[in-house]
Structure formats: C-alpha cells, structure tokens
C-alpha cells in the first residue's frame, strides 16, 4: 500500500462548483501521482508513476475534442 502521508489534493480546474463528477490529483508525493474520486475521498486511490501520468494526460489532451 502506498503511503499517502502529506498528500495535497487538488481538483481539476474544469470542475464546477455543483458537486459534479470530478477527480482530485496529488502530485506532491515522491515518485507517484495519486488520483481519487472527489465524491468518495476515503475510497480507493489510483497511483501512477509520473511518466505514465504525463503520457496519460497527453493522450487525453490529444483526444479531448475529437
């Protein structure tokens, strides 16, 4: 299990204030990026290596408006 001590979560800037579907991301951890559902904060957390997260974000950006 990943130690999430000191995790600083942030919501997407595209998140509305209406409590809609959203994820929170923590990039302040050593060698991992953590992602969780903002509506289920104590729930499961996905973790990625920084390079894998960066590649994922690039792929999303490339396909966002197709």
Residue pairs with C-beta under 8 A, 6 or more apart in sequence:
2 29
2 32
2 34
2 45
2 47
4 26
4 29
4 34
4 45
6 28
6 29
7 26
7 28
7 29
7 34
8 26
8 28
9 24
9 25
9 26
9 34
9 36
9 41
10 24
10 25
10 26
10 27
11 22
11 23
11 24
11 38
12 22
12 23
12 25
15 22
15 38
19 39
21 39
22 37
22 38
22 39
23 35
23 36
23 37
23 38
24 35
24 36
24 37
24 38
24 41
25 33
25 34
25 35
26 33
26 34
26 35
27 33
27 50
27 53
31 49
31 50
32 47
32 48
32 49
32 50
33 47
33 48
33 49
33 50
33 53
34 45
34 46
34 47
34 48
35 45
35 46
35 47
35 48
36 43
36 44
36 45
36 46
37 43
37 44
48 56
